[in-house]
Amino acid sequence: MLIELVVMAALTQANPSTPPAPAAAPAAPAKAPEAAKPAEAAKPGEPTTITTTTTTTTTTTVAPPKTAVPPAKPAEPAKEEKAEKKTAPVFAKLPSGLEIEDLVVGTGYEVKAGGAVIAHYKGTLKSDGSEFDSSFKRGEPTGFPLTGVIKGWQEGVPGMKVGGKRKLTVPAAMAYGEREIKNGDKVIIPKNSDLVFEIEIVNALQIEDIKLGDGAECKPGATVKLHYTGTLKDGGKQFDSSVGGPPAEFPLGQLIRGWQFGVPGMKVGGKRKLTIPWQFGYGAAGSPPNIPGKADLVFDIELLDTK
């Protein structure tokens, strides 16, 4: 349901800001000095010999043992000072009013501005915490381009990494503003509502520019002429290629969503690598016999022309 909501908001969105840079790495701890060696002490109970001498006789007397002197207490080693552990802030409030709190920092691909993601999410009203949408309850994450969602997502999701979880507190101006959002006859988001989203990035369309072109820029929905090679991400088996033959030409609107989201922005003469999650490819069914169900795909693309 979110996609239906957020697409309506996309018409009024602005470009997202760049997420804050991480803090500097911690300094290495200083080496602790070695402990001083304890002073050597007399052995307990050992007698002390006293010798006296006269002009005629030498007498040796053994004195009774004195209480042993305890060994000196060894000096305690200096405590090693721990270097302060510096981490990136988990909470930030941007000038736009958007509040970002990282609950779990992911370790996978970092989502870029204008990218496309597969995400779980839950949306609630900040005013009373009532839930208006949740992919968790539907049991399946949702895939969408960031260009088609509310401004709060466009600005707040970039910088997340696959596997990460983030909480966004979105002011009304970056959500639905004066609009009232209904589910049937029921109002689920009143006018001027601040919203709270908990988002988990399950996967993302990965875009890697191998070579930047210097020609015309491809727009969404354009017709493109290009060379490409497609392989399965798992195992690297090639299933299709135009290389060695005539280039392919087709409208992006007729292709899989990974191409619709990943090719725009390329310039003629450029080369780009797309790693496409199965949700943006051929889905759970695949495209037998060469592409199995739920197969992530890799395409190497060279853009020759766009119109």
C-alpha positions, 0 to 999 in steps of 0.5 A: 500500500505504501507504494500507492501512497508514496508515488502520489508524493513523488511529484513534490519531492526534492533531491536528498542530502548526502548522509553525514560522514563517519567519525574518525577512527580511534587512536591506538592505545599507548603501550603500558610501561613495564612494572618495576621489579620488587626489591630482593628481601631476606629469607624469613627465619635465616639467622644473622651471624655476629662476630666479636674479636678480642686480643686473645679469643675469638667468640662466635655467637649465633643471635636468635632469628629476628622477624623476617622483613617482608619483601617489598611490595612490587609496584603496580603496573601503570594502567593502560589508557583505553583509546576512546572509541569513536563511532558515527552518530546513531541519531541526526536531525537534518536542517529539513527537520527529518530525524534519522536514527540508525538502529542497525548499521548494515554491512552490504551495498550502500544505497545511493540517492535515486537508487532502488531498494527492496525494503521492509517497513512499518509506518505510524503516526507520530501523534499517537503511534497508530499504525497505518501500513506495514510490510512486516504484517504482509510477510513480504518486503516491497521493492520501489525506486526512491524517486517514487516515494515521499521526500522523507524517504528520498532524503532519509534512505540514501546512506543505508546499507543492505542489512541495516535498520533505520528509523525516520521521523518525517515532518508533514512537509516531507510526507503528505502535507495538506493531503488526507490519506484514506484506505477506503472510507477510513482516514489513515493519515490526517492532514499535516501529520508527522510520520514515523517509519522503521525501515529495513533494507533487504536488498538493493539495485547495485549500480557501478559505472565502469566508464562515464559517457560524454554523450546524450543522457538517457531519460526514464522511459527512453528508447535505447540502443546498446550492447549487453551481457547478462549473467547469473550472480550465483555462479556467473553463468551467461544467459544472454548477450548482444556482443558480437552481433548487432546492438539491441534496441528497445524502449526501457518501459518494456524491460525488467524493472532493474533496467528501468531503474538502472539505465536512466542516467547513463550517457552515450558512450558509457559502460555500466554494471547492474546487479539486479535483485530477483524482485527487480528481475524475473521474480519468483518464477524466473525465465526458464530454462536459462534463468531460475526463480529468484535469481539475482542477475548481473548485466554489463551494459554499453550505451550506444544511443538514446532517444 
